[in-house]
């Protein structure tokens, strides 16, 4: 039993803190660069993309007054303004 006490390692809190700090602040070796990925396929014609758009509250209220589907109505109104966007 006396032998067991001599084998125990007592950790010093300061030593443990310094080791943790060193581990957190030591620069990690740079990872190997990722292999080049395949080029992204061209956008699917007619596919929609999610965007964030800021609109005046009056414009938003106009399109939302008829209920669900207001995003489609905004899309149609914008599409009518862009000559190349007609299907």
Order of alpha helices (4+ residues) and beta strands (2+ residues): alpha-alpha-alpha-alpha
